[in-house]
Amino acid sequence: MFPLLVAFGSEGLTSSLAVLKTPPVINILKFTIFQAVISTLMAFAVGIPAAYYYSRHQDILSNLLHYTTYIPFFLPGISMVVGFLVLLGRYGVLNNLLAFMGVERQQFLYNFGAILLGHIFYNSPITVRIVGSALKNIPLEIVEAGKVDGGSKLDLFFFVELPLIIPAILSSLILTFSYCFTSFAVVLMLGGSQYATLEVAIYMYLKLLARPEIALGLALVQFLFIFSFGLLGTIIERKEQLPIGNRIIYRKSWLSMVALAYLFFEWLPVFSGMFGSIYDFKRASFLFDKFKILLSLKPIGVLGVSIVSTIFRSLALSLSAAFLTTILSFLIVWSARSSRFENVSIRLTSLISISITPAILALGYSIAYRSFPPQLGMILLYTVVSFPVVINLLHGETASFDFAIIEAAKIDGAKPLQILWHLVIPLLRSTIVTVFAITFAISMGEFSGSLILGGDRAPTITVAIYRMLSSRHVPEARLLSSLLVVIVLMVIFIVNRLSLGSFRKEE
């Protein structure tokens, strides 16, 4: 919050709010709310059937749906946008298929429909994961009791299961709305500047139009809106304590075709983006010769530095942020456990973090910490951006921690640091590794904050992809986008393997 207070104080709150009365700003606010509401409802509608199948089946399809839910957390947003460009572009996969069938090429991108499609793709897995997990936790005994009372499957879903998962539905809607409301890469690259949301407008007014007072006013409105919306959701949300029982599993369902179609929808842009990085559909030729550009140490004109240095910078910043976030989030959650306000403090920290979007935070840093190197600002930014996910994940694990083990260690004379290092951390090892991996993935894929803070002096991989796409270096951008996905997945795999190996060695 501190950099925001400094930033608003530098321009004056009154002057910042005055610009909000202008028609252009009002139109931006209206469109941001409109597209977020429509995107949220459509992402929820698309995700619900897949969530139901995911919760009620134990087969290959349900396992694939489980892995699909990691898309918003591990796969960089800008790489997924590039996948849509390859899939739906003028000379993309779909248009080439239409041309082969004798149908005229269509304009699928740079319109409102493309924005909705991108938001559905990137946010519907949130519904699958949150609502699907809630449905999983409904014991078989409760549903069987409803069947004994004569309820049909439809009756049981609407009058027994649905009321029990309302908290999960609210959580998924709030999280999805927050992501759609603060969308940057999807709107900027699939829709264009004519469909600017608040997050895009903050960047445009700050960096392109040199109107920081308007950017500050928009940032304040966005923060207050997201915070108020999230706070309302937290107040009305309730928790249902369900008895432990057997999981409901169905063998056959007509929803299998729906689940298969959903998997096809989610993974087609991913594979299109990967294939499009080595094959140019417009020229009908492979792009292996472009690898030498990525491996060259010579500076590229649109960046001012080489791609190799950009890659190493992104790795260094993301790994640093992952270490910092893992340590800070663990200390925050572990210290809060002894407070009677534990849940409130964790919720508040998470809510403030998700309300301060990357663009807003970068705006605050650029004004409050002008003397700081951009690399430090980006590390701090990645840390704050990761908090909503990692703090809730750690809090969920520590809430189920068996504290009787700690009490037994105290009786044996163990000191607090010994308990922490030799007992708590080993028992929470898998969660800590997951936190590290999620933070690394979020940091590598972060775009808007990196563009504002380091776009000129310290470009990251995501900024390099955007700059190359804007300057018509499309093949190089596609190749770098796929390389970003490969790097993220490889580091996550290595971290998990090292953790698993270390754990087995200790055993």
Buried (B, 14 or more C-beta within 10 A) or exposed (E): EEBBEBBBEEBEEEEBBEBBEEEEBEEBBEBBBEBBEBBBBBBBEBBBBBBBBBBBBEEEBBEBBBEBBBBBBBBBBBBBBBBBBBBBBBBBBBBBEBEEEEEEBEEBBBBBEBBBBBBBBBBBBBBBBBBBBBBBBBBEEBBBEBEEEEBEEEEBBEEBBEEBBBBBBBBBBBBBBBBBBBBBBBBBBBBBEEBBBBBBBBBBBBBEEEBBBBBBBBBBBBBEBBBEBBBEBBEEBEEEEEEEBEEBEEEEBEBBEBBBEBBEBBBBBBEBBBBBBBBBBEEEEEBEEBEEBBEEEEEBEBBEBBBEBBBEBBBEBBBBBBBBBBBBBBEBBBEBEEEEEBBEBBBBBBBBBBBBBBBBBBBBBBBBBEEEEBBBBBBBBBBBBBBBBBBBBBBEBBEEBEEEEBEEBEEEEBEEEEBBEEBBEEBBBEBBBBBBBBBBBBBBBBBBBBBBBBBEEBBBBBBBBBBBBEBEBBBBBBBBBBBBBEBBEEBBEEBBEEBEEEEEEEE
